[in-house]
Amino acid sequence: MNYIGTRGFREPRTFAGALLDGLAPDGGLYVPETYPTPDFDLAAASAGDYGDLTEKLLTLFGVDVLGAEAVKKAAARTKAAFLNEAGQVPLVQVEDNLWILELFHGPTLAFKDMAMQMIAPLTDAALAQNGETLTLVTATSGDTGAAAVRAFAGSEHVRLVVFHPLGRVSPVQRLQMTTVEADNVLNIGVEGDFDDCQRMVKRLLGEESLKQNGLVSSVNSINWGRLLGQVPYYLAAAAASGADHPEFVVPTGNFGDAFAGWVGRKIGGNVGHIHAAVNRNDALAQAINTGHYVRHQAVETASVSMDVQAPSNFERLVFEASGRHAEGVKGLFDTFNATGKVFLSPDLQGALNAQVSASTISEGETKATIAYGYKKWNKVICPHTAVAVAAALKRGMGQSQPQIALATAHPAKFPDFVASALGFQPEVPEAIRALYGSKETITSIRNDEFAALEVVKAFQA
Ligand SMILES: *Cc1c(COP(=O)(O)O)cnc(C)c1O
């Protein structure tokens, strides 16, 4: 089981190579050389233990090059982040034909935990195999950084550096990052905004002097390893619903989660159609629905983790929908990167739309859906979840297939918007309450790239 690139890279890479590379050498994304056919009873495994299911899927996708122990450990960690407090698959039925899959029972109460918890031990194992160390540098507006800190704290071969804009992440997000005591984690607060943090990270990733101390890379959602961590829950949720090929409605930003659902369907899982629900930053939905793929300035919405204008994983879907036409993919994304705009052929647009459909949900609909969910089901949902639920409700529950909407974060992570919809604050779980009063460790720096380089170098030494 090997991996190739979406823009023509054909020398097969193992899973370990794809995991440590992140991006493929052709500038595209890694995808499996061919999608594997399960050599086990997929339906039975989907209905069984989540750790076993994950282990089987990882092995199917070639993760066993890292050894059976690493696979086991990764599966156990993602299982711990998946199950709810009662130790069950967190699937809640709210209507005859509608379920909500709660993917926020991990350490930072958001779905990115599951993939991040899984790739941390796998990354460690890949580095141990090659006798290497890795410095991960990442910029965060909140959620990704927190999930990364919680996952990589204590990793033997990885140092993690997270830049966040001082005073511009929510208190909960900051505390989730800064109260972790681990020698291999460095939290840097920058006197600037998120774009300043991103600029610093870009600069550091190209900095030769950092590479003298091992590999340097970033934690981002184009990594095939992260994507793979999101496949098992589609299968487990579909099995737990008892429905025949339920459709999935996915709150979408970078399109990694929705594409993982597509993979679950592709390998023969009991997974129906995938629908991507986006907020006002809807370049993806426009591309799928009209064929016009245009990058605009991102605007801030309540579903802030979905404020993405050029979703990187869209390239994987284009690759598959075009019949794996690498040259076409390269041309298309070269043009998009240069001009911010491309027009897809009607054939390609039709093929994309047949694979994954998409719709745009407004801020008003998001807020109204939070109120509706509470009134109708006595359930408090976060703004990201509300985008998916709104899309599912609009698609019509009555006559359509059964649908499963993904709930990607705990409402207490976004208390202000939820309160504006409900008139009261969401209940704060113990995992958040416990953060207040814990000791914080944070290195503050000026908005200056040289200052950033200096602290990272000192941390590496
Ligand atoms: C990242 C994120 C999303 C979007 O997931 P993608 O894989 O980027 O499409 C949705 N909801 C929450 C809470 C997130 O953190």
The ligand as a MOL file (V3000), in Angstrom:
LIG
                    3D

  0  0  0     0  0            999 V3000
M  V30 BEGIN CTAB
M  V30 COUNTS 15 15 0 0 0
M  V30 BEGIN ATOM
M  V30 1 C -11.5330 22.2960 11.6240 0
M  V30 2 C -12.9700 22.3460 12.0120 0
M  V30 3 C -14.0040 22.1400 11.0670 0
M  V30 4 C -13.7410 21.9470 9.5930 0
M  V30 5 O -13.0990 20.7310 9.2840 0
M  V30 6 P -12.3080 20.5790 7.8890 0
M  V30 7 O -11.7130 19.2440 7.9340 0
M  V30 8 O -11.2700 21.6720 7.8920 0
M  V30 9 O -13.2930 20.7590 6.8040 0
M  V30 10 C -15.3180 22.1370 11.5230 0
M  V30 11 N -15.6020 22.3580 12.8170 0
M  V30 12 C -14.6540 22.5620 13.7540 0
M  V30 13 C -15.0540 22.7990 15.1680 0
M  V30 14 C -13.2960 22.5560 13.3880 0
M  V30 15 O -12.3660 22.7680 14.3290 0
M  V30 END ATOM
M  V30 BEGIN BOND
M  V30 1 1 1 2
M  V30 2 1 2 3
M  V30 3 2 2 14
M  V30 4 1 3 4
M  V30 5 2 3 10
M  V30 6 1 4 5
M  V30 7 1 5 6
M  V30 8 2 6 7
M  V30 9 1 6 8
M  V30 10 1 6 9
M  V30 11 1 10 11
M  V30 12 2 11 12
M  V30 13 1 12 13
M  V30 14 1 12 14
M  V30 15 1 14 15
M  V30 END BOND
M  V30 END CTAB
M  END
